[in-house]
Amino acid sequence: MSSSELKELDAGQASREEFLTTRQLSAILQVSESTVRRLTREGRLPFVRLTSRLIRYHLPAVREALEGTPRGPRRARRNLEALDQEQQQLRFDNS
């Protein structure tokens, strides 16, 4: 095989590897498979359904979705408190 054929083969394998099984995704995210399935049911993880039983995950899309997901009410409350403090610091009046 020539080097260009090897590069094409590697590129093809890389694109296939981007779509992960539930088990592979759970290992990367360091959570249980049931957590991945729960997040999928809740609509928090994007996925591709291959058949009625087979689904795959695109890792960049999953990471993007998780980065935009608030991590519970406590964190959301802290973010609101920080935003409120920041807005108060920007005021010039004494009220």
TIMI-2910 file (N, C-alpha, C, CB; in pm, 1 decimal, decimal comma, always signed):
<rs>
+----------+----------+----------+----------+----------+----------+----------+----------+----------+----------+----------+----------+------+
!      n_x !      n_y !      n_z !     ca_x !     ca_y !     ca_z !      c_x !      c_y !      c_z !     cb_x !     cb_y !     cb_z ! resn !
+----------+----------+----------+----------+----------+----------+----------+----------+----------+----------+----------+----------+------+
!    +83,9 !   -119,6 !     +0,0 !     +0,0 !     +0,0 !     +0,0 !    +87,1 !   +124,3 !     +0,0 !    -94,7 !     +0,8 !   +121,5 !  Met !
!    +40,0 !   +222,9 !    -73,3 !   +113,6 !   +348,7 !    -76,2 !    +79,4 !   +431,4 !    +47,4 !    +81,8 !   +427,8 !   -205,2 !  Ser !
!   +156,8 !   +535,5 !    +69,4 !   +132,3 !   +618,6 !   +187,1 !     -0,9 !   +693,1 !   +176,5 !   +246,6 !   +718,4 !   +205,8 !  Ser !
!    -41,6 !   +731,2 !    +54,3 !   -170,3 !   +800,2 !    +38,6 !   -286,1 !   +705,4 !    +68,8 !   -184,2 !   +857,4 !   -104,3 !  Ser !
!   -272,6 !   +577,6 !    +29,4 !   -376,5 !   +479,4 !    +60,0 !   -386,1 !   +455,9 !   +210,3 !   -348,6 !   +347,0 !    -12,6 !  Glu !
!   -271,7 !   +454,9 !   +278,3 !   -272,2 !   +439,0 !   +423,9 !   -339,1 !   +558,2 !   +491,4 !   -128,8 !   +422,0 !   +476,8 !  Leu !
!   -311,0 !   +678,2 !   +441,4 !   -373,1 !   +798,3 !   +498,8 !   -524,1 !   +793,6 !   +482,1 !   -316,7 !   +925,5 !   +433,0 !  Lys !
!   -570,9 !   +750,2 !   +363,9 !   -714,9 !   +740,2 !   +341,5 !   -777,7 !   +636,5 !   +434,3 !   -743,8 !   +704,5 !   +195,3 !  Glu !
!   -709,1 !   +525,5 !   +453,0 !   -757,8 !   +421,5 !   +542,8 !   -765,9 !   +474,4 !   +685,2 !   -667,0 !   +297,6 !   +536,6 !  Leu !
!   -661,2 !   +545,8 !   +730,1 !   -661,4 !   +603,7 !   +864,4 !   -773,1 !   +705,8 !   +879,9 !   -526,4 !   +668,9 !   +894,6 !  Asp !
!   -795,6 !   +787,3 !   +777,2 !   -902,3 !   +887,8 !   +783,1 !  -1037,8 !   +820,4 !   +793,4 !   -897,9 !   +979,6 !   +659,6 !  Ala !
!  -1058,0 !   +712,0 !   +719,3 !  -1183,9 !   +638,7 !   +725,5 !  -1206,2 !   +577,8 !   +861,9 !  -1187,4 !   +530,7 !   +620,0 !  Gly !
!  -1102,3 !   +523,0 !   +920,9 !  -1114,5 !   +464,6 !  +1054,9 !  -1141,6 !   +572,1 !  +1158,2 !   -987,7 !   +387,0 !  +1092,0 !  Gln !
!  -1077,2 !   +687,6 !  +1143,2 !  -1099,0 !   +796,1 !  +1239,7 !  -1243,0 !   +843,0 !  +1236,3 !  -1005,0 !   +913,7 !  +1211,3 !  Ala !
!  -1301,9 !   +854,2 !  +1115,9 !  -1439,8 !   +902,4 !  +1108,2 !  -1536,4 !   +799,4 !  +1167,0 !  -1477,8 !   +933,9 !   +962,2 !  Ser !
!  -1507,2 !   +671,2 !  +1151,6 !  -1592,5 !   +568,3 !  +1210,2 !  -1579,5 !   +566,5 !  +1361,7 !  -1557,6 !   +431,1 !  +1152,8 !  Arg !
!  -1463,1 !   +595,8 !  +1412,3 !  -1440,4 !   +590,2 !  +1555,9 !  -1506,7 !   +706,0 !  +1629,5 !  -1292,3 !   +589,5 !  +1584,6 !  Glu !
!  -1544,8 !   +810,5 !  +1556,6 !  -1609,5 !   +923,1 !  +1621,8 !  -1748,4 !   +887,4 !  +1672,4 !  -1617,9 !  +1040,2 !  +1526,8 !  Glu !
!  -1810,0 !   +785,1 !  +1615,6 !  -1941,4 !   +742,3 !  +1660,7 !  -1923,7 !   +628,0 !  +1758,3 !  -2031,2 !   +700,6 !  +1541,6 !  Phe !
!  -1965,5 !   +650,9 !  +1881,2 !  -1935,7 !   +560,3 !  +1990,9 !  -2058,4 !   +485,1 !  +2039,3 !  -1874,9 !   +636,2 !  +2104,9 !  Leu !
!  -2034,8 !   +366,7 !  +2094,1 !  -2141,2 !   +291,9 !  +2159,0 !  -2165,7 !   +351,4 !  +2297,5 !  -2105,7 !   +140,6 !  +2168,6 !  Thr !
!  -2271,3 !   +306,7 !  +2360,7 !  -2301,2 !   +351,6 !  +2496,9 !  -2186,3 !   +316,0 !  +2590,3 !  -2433,0 !   +288,9 !  +2547,6 !  Thr !
!  -2133,0 !   +197,0 !  +2576,5 !  -2022,5 !   +152,4 !  +2661,6 !  -1897,6 !   +238,8 !  +2640,9 !  -1989,7 !     +5,0 !  +2633,1 !  Arg !
!  -1864,7 !   +266,6 !  +2515,1 !  -1746,8 !   +348,6 !  +2486,2 !  -1763,5 !   +489,9 !  +2540,3 !  -1720,5 !   +353,2 !  +2335,4 !  Gln !
!  -1882,8 !   +547,5 !  +2520,2 !  -1907,5 !   +683,3 !  +2569,2 !  -1901,3 !   +688,3 !  +2721,6 !  -2044,0 !   +734,0 !  +2520,3 !  Leu !
!  -1958,3 !   +588,5 !  +2786,7 !  -1955,7 !   +586,9 !  +2933,4 !  -1812,0 !   +578,3 !  +2985,2 !  -2038,7 !   +468,6 !  +2987,4 !  Ser !
!  -1726,2 !   +504,5 !  +2916,4 !  -1586,0 !   +495,4 !  +2957,7 !  -1514,7 !   +629,3 !  +2940,0 !  -1513,5 !   +386,3 !  +2877,5 !  Ala !
!  -1541,8 !   +698,1 !  +2830,6 !  -1478,1 !   +827,8 !  +2805,9 !  -1525,2 !   +931,9 !  +2907,1 !  -1507,8 !   +876,1 !  +2662,9 !  Ile !
!  -1656,0 !   +933,1 !  +2934,1 !  -1711,8 !  +1031,2 !  +3027,6 !  -1693,3 !   +991,4 !  +3173,5 !  -1858,6 !  +1051,0 !  +2999,5 !  Leu !
!  -1649,3 !   +868,6 !  +3196,5 !  -1627,6 !   +814,7 !  +3330,4 !  -1755,5 !   +815,4 !  +3413,0 !  -1519,6 !   +893,9 !  +3401,9 !  Gln !
!  -1862,5 !   +767,5 !  +3347,4 !  -1990,9 !   +748,5 !  +3414,9 !  -2040,2 !   +609,4 !  +3378,4 !  -2096,0 !   +859,6 !  +3374,2 !  Val !
!  -2145,5 !   +563,6 !  +3444,0 !  -2198,4 !   +430,6 !  +3414,9 !  -2278,1 !   +432,3 !  +3283,8 !  -2287,4 !   +381,2 !  +3531,5 !  Ser !
!  -2296,0 !   +314,7 !  +3227,6 !  -2376,7 !   +302,2 !  +3106,0 !  -2520,4 !   +345,0 !  +3132,5 !  -2373,3 !   +157,9 !  +3053,2 !  Glu !
!  -2570,6 !   +315,0 !  +3252,1 !  -2708,2 !   +354,6 !  +3283,8 !  -2721,7 !   +506,9 !  +3288,1 !  -2751,9 !   +293,9 !  +3418,5 !  Ser !
!  -2616,7 !   +577,5 !  +3328,6 !  -2620,0 !   +724,1 !  +3327,9 !  -2627,0 !   +775,8 !  +3184,6 !  -2495,9 !   +782,2 !  +3400,1 !  Thr !
!  -2550,8 !   +717,2 !  +3095,6 !  -2555,7 !   +757,6 !  +2954,8 !  -2695,1 !   +732,1 !  +2898,3 !  -2448,9 !   +681,7 !  +2871,9 !  Val !
!  -2752,9 !   +616,5 !  +2928,4 !  -2887,3 !   +585,6 !  +2879,5 !  -2990,5 !   +682,8 !  +2937,8 !  -2924,9 !   +440,5 !  +2914,8 !  Arg !
!  -2976,5 !   +717,0 !  +3066,3 !  -3070,6 !   +811,0 !  +3129,7 !  -3060,2 !   +948,7 !  +3064,9 !  -3043,3 !   +821,6 !  +3281,9 !  Arg !
!  -2937,6 !   +997,6 !  +3044,4 !  -2918,9 !  +1128,3 !  +2980,7 !  -2973,6 !  +1128,7 !  +2838,1 !  -2770,2 !  +1166,4 !  +2979,9 !  Leu !
!  -2963,2 !  +1015,3 !  +2770,7 !  -3018,5 !  +1003,4 !  +2635,9 !  -3170,5 !  +1011,5 !  +2640,2 !  -2973,7 !   +871,4 !  +2570,2 !  Thr !
!  -3231,9 !   +937,3 !  +2733,5 !  -3379,1 !   +940,4 !  +2748,3 !  -3428,4 !  +1080,5 !  +2779,6 !  -3424,4 !   +844,0 !  +2859,0 !  Arg !
!  -3353,3 !  +1153,5 !  +2860,6 !  -3392,1 !  +1288,7 !  +2900,1 !  -3369,1 !  +1390,3 !  +2789,0 !  -3315,6 !  +1330,3 !  +3023,7 !  Glu !
!  -3306,6 !  +1347,2 !  +2679,5 !  -3281,5 !  +1438,5 !  +2567,9 !  -3159,7 !  +1525,6 !  +2586,5 !  -3399,6 !  +1525,0 !  +2546,4 !  Gly !
!  -3073,4 !  +1492,5 !  +2680,9 !  -2955,9 !  +1575,0 !  +2709,4 !  -2834,3 !  +1534,8 !  +2627,5 !  -2922,2 !  +1567,4 !  +2855,8 !  Arg !
!  -2837,8 !  +1416,4 !  +2563,8 !  -2727,7 !  +1370,9 !  +2479,7 !  -2777,1 !  +1350,1 !  +2337,4 !  -2666,1 !  +1240,9 !  +2535,3 !  Leu !
!  -2711,1 !  +1410,3 !  +2240,2 !  -2748,5 !  +1385,1 !  +2100,8 !  -2700,3 !  +1246,5 !  +2058,3 !  -2689,5 !  +1494,2 !  +2007,4 !  Pro !
!  -2776,9 !  +1180,9 !  +1972,8 !  -2740,8 !  +1046,6 !  +1929,1 !  -2794,0 !  +1021,8 !  +1789,1 !  -2794,9 !   +940,7 !  +2026,9 !  Phe !
!  -2743,6 !   +914,4 !  +1728,7 !  -2790,0 !   +869,3 !  +1597,8 !  -2848,5 !   +730,6 !  +1617,6 !  -2673,9 !   +868,8 !  +1490,7 !  Val !
!  -2973,4 !   +711,3 !  +1575,3 !  -3036,6 !   +580,2 !  +1587,9 !  -3014,2 !   +504,2 !  +1457,5 !  -3189,9 !   +593,1 !  +1620,3 !  Arg !
!  -2942,2 !   +391,5 !  +1466,9 !  -2913,4 !   +309,3 !  +1350,2 !  -3026,1 !   +210,6 !  +1322,4 !  -2782,5 !   +234,7 !  +1369,4 !  Leu !
!  -3079,2 !   +151,7 !  +1426,4 !  -3195,9 !    +63,5 !  +1417,6 !  -3283,4 !    +96,2 !  +1537,4 !  -3154,9 !    -90,3 !  +1415,2 !  Thr !
!  -3387,6 !    +19,7 !  +1556,5 !  -3475,3 !    +46,8 !  +1670,6 !  -3403,2 !    +23,2 !  +1803,6 !  -3600,8 !    -41,0 !  +1662,8 !  Ser !
!  -3294,9 !    -55,6 !  +1800,7 !  -3222,9 !    -85,7 !  +1924,5 !  -3080,9 !    -31,2 !  +1930,1 !  -3218,4 !   -232,5 !  +1944,1 !  Arg !
!  -3022,5 !     +3,9 !  +1816,5 !  -2883,9 !    +49,2 !  +1812,7 !  -2874,8 !   +200,3 !  +1799,4 !  -2809,8 !    -17,4 !  +1698,1 !  Leu !
!  -2801,6 !   +260,2 !  +1892,3 !  -2776,2 !   +403,8 !  +1883,0 !  -2626,6 !   +427,2 !  +1897,3 !  -2855,9 !   +483,1 !  +1991,6 !  Ile !
!  -2580,3 !   +536,3 !  +1840,0 !  -2440,2 !   +574,7 !  +1848,8 !  -2433,7 !   +722,5 !  +1883,7 !  -2364,2 !   +544,8 !  +1715,8 !  Arg !
!  -2320,2 !   +760,2 !  +1941,8 !  -2299,5 !   +897,5 !  +1987,3 !  -2180,9 !   +958,5 !  +1914,9 !  -2277,8 !   +902,4 !  +2139,8 !  Tyr !
!  -2194,6 !  +1082,8 !  +1873,0 !  -2085,9 !  +1157,2 !  +1811,0 !  -2019,3 !  +1238,0 !  +1922,0 !  -2137,5 !  +1250,1 !  +1693,4 !  His !
!  -1896,0 !  +1202,7 !  +1954,4 !  -1830,3 !  +1258,3 !  +2072,5 !  -1825,3 !  +1411,0 !  +2074,1 !  -1691,1 !  +1204,6 !  +2081,8 !  Leu !
!  -1785,4 !  +1478,2 !  +1965,8 !  -1785,5 !  +1626,0 !  +1971,4 !  -1923,5 !  +1684,8 !  +2000,7 !  -1734,2 !  +1682,6 !  +1840,0 !  Pro !
!  -2028,8 !  +1625,1 !  +1943,9 !  -2164,1 !  +1675,7 !  +1969,1 !  -2205,1 !  +1652,4 !  +2114,1 !  -2265,0 !  +1608,6 !  +1874,7 !  Ala !
!  -2166,0 !  +1538,3 !  +2169,6 !  -2197,2 !  +1508,2 !  +2310,2 !  -2125,3 !  +1606,7 !  +2401,6 !  -2157,1 !  +1362,2 !  +2346,0 !  Val !
!  -1998,4 !  +1630,6 !  +2374,6 !  -1923,0 !  +1725,8 !  +2458,7 !  -1982,7 !  +1864,7 !  +2452,2 !  -1776,2 !  +1731,2 !  +2415,8 !  Arg !
!  -2022,2 !  +1906,3 !  +2333,9 !  -2084,0 !  +2038,0 !  +2318,9 !  -2215,2 !  +2046,3 !  +2396,0 !  -2108,2 !  +2069,2 !  +2171,0 !  Glu !
!  -2293,9 !  +1940,6 !  +2389,1 !  -2422,3 !  +1938,6 !  +2460,5 !  -2400,7 !  +1942,3 !  +2610,8 !  -2503,5 !  +1814,0 !  +2422,3 !  Ala !
!  -2301,0 !  +1869,4 !  +2658,9 !  -2276,7 !  +1866,1 !  +2802,9 !  -2217,9 !  +1996,5 !  +2854,4 !  -2184,3 !  +1751,5 !  +2837,4 !  Leu !
!  -2140,1 !  +2064,7 !  +2772,7 !  -2083,8 !  +2193,3 !  +2815,4 !  -2192,2 !  +2298,3 !  +2832,7 !  -1980,2 !  +2242,2 !  +2714,7 !  Glu !
!  -2299,0 !  +2287,7 !  +2755,7 !  -2407,9 !  +2384,0 !  +2764,1 !  -2514,2 !  +2345,9 !  +2864,4 !  -2470,3 !  +2400,9 !  +2630,9 !  Gly !
!  -2498,2 !  +2232,6 !  +2931,5 !  -2598,9 !  +2183,4 !  +3025,2 !  -2566,3 !  +2229,1 !  +3166,7 !  -2608,1 !  +2030,0 !  +3019,3 !  Thr !
!  -2658,9 !  +2297,5 !  +3233,6 !  -2634,8 !  +2330,5 !  +3373,7 !  -2625,9 !  +2203,7 !  +3457,4 !  -2745,4 !  +2422,3 !  +3427,7 !  Pro !
!  -2545,2 !  +2205,8 !  +3558,0 !  -2523,7 !  +2086,7 !  +3639,7 !  -2598,8 !  +2095,0 !  +3771,6 !  -2375,4 !  +2066,9 !  +3666,0 !  Arg !
!  -2727,9 !  +2106,5 !  +3763,7 !  -2810,1 !  +2102,7 !  +3883,2 !  -2846,7 !  +2240,0 !  +3934,0 !  -2740,2 !  +2027,5 !  +3990,2 !  Gly !
!  -2944,3 !  +2245,0 !  +4025,1 !  -2995,5 !  +2373,7 !  +4074,8 !  -2893,2 !  +2451,5 !  +4156,0 !  -3118,2 !  +2350,8 !  +4158,9 !  Pro !
!  -2806,1 !  +2382,9 !  +4227,8 !  -2708,7 !  +2452,9 !  +4311,6 !  -2615,2 !  +2536,9 !  +4224,5 !  -2627,4 !  +2352,1 !  +4396,9 !  Arg !
!  -2566,1 !  +2477,9 !  +4116,2 !  -2475,1 !  +2550,9 !  +4028,5 !  -2548,4 !  +2666,5 !  +3960,9 !  -2414,2 !  +2456,6 !  +3922,8 !  Arg !
!  -2670,8 !  +2643,2 !  +3918,1 !  -2748,0 !  +2749,6 !  +3853,9 !  -2768,6 !  +2865,4 !  +3950,9 !  -2884,0 !  +2696,1 !  +3804,3 !  Ala !
!  -2798,3 !  +2833,0 !  +4077,4 !  -2817,9 !  +2937,0 !  +4178,1 !  -2689,3 !  +3015,8 !  +4198,9 !  -2864,9 !  +2875,6 !  +4311,2 !  Arg !
!  -2575,9 !  +2945,1 !  +4205,5 !  -2447,1 !  +3013,3 !  +4222,3 !  -2418,1 !  +3105,2 !  +4105,1 !  -2334,0 !  +2911,6 !  +4237,7 !  Arg !
!  -2451,5 !  +3059,7 !  +3983,5 !  -2429,1 !  +3142,9 !  +3866,0 !  -2514,0 !  +3268,7 !  +3870,9 !  -2458,9 !  +3064,7 !  +3739,1 !  Asn !
!  -2639,4 !  +3256,5 !  +3916,9 !  -2726,4 !  +3373,3 !  +3928,9 !  -2674,6 !  +3468,9 !  +4035,9 !  -2870,0 !  +3330,0 !  +3961,7 !  Leu !
!  -2627,9 !  +3414,5 !  +4147,9 !  -2572,7 !  +3499,1 !  +4254,0 !  -2448,7 !  +3572,3 !  +4205,1 !  -2539,0 !  +3415,2 !  +4378,3 !  Glu !
!  -2363,6 !  +3504,5 !  +4131,9 !  -2242,0 !  +3567,4 !  +4079,1 !  -2278,2 !  +3676,9 !  +3979,8 !  -2150,6 !  +3462,3 !  +4011,9 !  Ala !
!  -2377,4 !  +3651,6 !  +3895,3 !  -2421,3 !  +3751,1 !  +3798,9 !  -2478,7 !  +3872,5 !  +3870,2 !  -2524,7 !  +3691,5 !  +3703,5 !  Leu !
!  -2558,5 !  +3850,0 !  +3976,1 !  -2616,5 !  +3960,0 !  +4052,5 !  -2506,9 !  +4043,8 !  +4117,9 !  -2713,3 !  +3906,2 !  +4159,0 !  Asp !
!  -2406,3 !  +3980,1 !  +4176,7 !  -2295,3 !  +4052,0 !  +4237,7 !  -2218,8 !  +4132,1 !  +4133,7 !  -2201,6 !  +3955,2 !  +4308,8 !  Gln !
!  -2199,3 !  +4074,5 !  +4017,3 !  -2127,5 !  +4142,9 !  +3911,0 !  -2203,8 !  +4266,7 !  +3866,4 !  -2104,5 !  +4048,9 !  +3792,4 !  Glu !
!  -2336,2 !  +4254,6 !  +3854,9 !  -2417,3 !  +4368,0 !  +3813,7 !  -2415,3 !  +4477,5 !  +3920,4 !  -2561,1 !  +4323,2 !  +3785,6 !  Gln !
!  -2416,0 !  +4438,8 !  +4047,5 !  -2411,0 !  +4536,8 !  +4154,9 !  -2278,4 !  +4611,1 !  +4154,6 !  -2433,2 !  +4469,5 !  +4289,7 !  Gln !
!  -2172,1 !  +4544,3 !  +4121,8 !  -2040,5 !  +4607,1 !  +4120,0 !  -2028,9 !  +4707,8 !  +4006,9 !  -1931,7 !  +4501,7 !  +4107,0 !  Gln !
!  -2110,2 !  +4692,4 !  +3902,6 !  -2102,9 !  +4782,2 !  +3788,9 !  -2186,6 !  +4907,5 !  +3808,5 !  -2146,8 !  +4710,8 !  +3664,6 !  Leu !
!  -2265,9 !  +4913,0 !  +3912,4 !  -2350,6 !  +5029,3 !  +3936,2 !  -2268,2 !  +5144,2 !  +3993,4 !  -2466,2 !  +4993,6 !  +4031,3 !  Arg !
!  -2308,8 !  +5265,2 !  +3957,7 !  -2239,0 !  +5382,5 !  +4005,4 !  -2317,1 !  +5457,8 !  +4112,2 !  -2209,2 !  +5473,5 !  +3890,7 !  Phe !
!  -2446,2 !  +5422,3 !  +4125,4 !  -2525,1 !  +5489,4 !  +4228,2 !  -2517,1 !  +5410,9 !  +4359,8 !  -2672,8 !  +5504,7 !  +4182,4 !  Asp !
!  -2562,3 !  +5467,4 !  +4468,2 !  -2553,1 !  +5403,6 !  +4600,2 !  -2677,0 !  +5322,5 !  +4636,3 !  -2529,7 !  +5508,4 !  +4706,2 !  Asn !
!  -2769,3 !  +5301,4 !  +4544,0 !  -2890,4 !  +5228,2 !  +4578,1 !  -2873,4 !  +5081,2 !  +4571,1 !  -3000,8 !  +5267,6 !  +4490,2 !  Ser !
+----------+----------+----------+----------+----------+----------+----------+----------+----------+----------+----------+----------+------+
</rs>
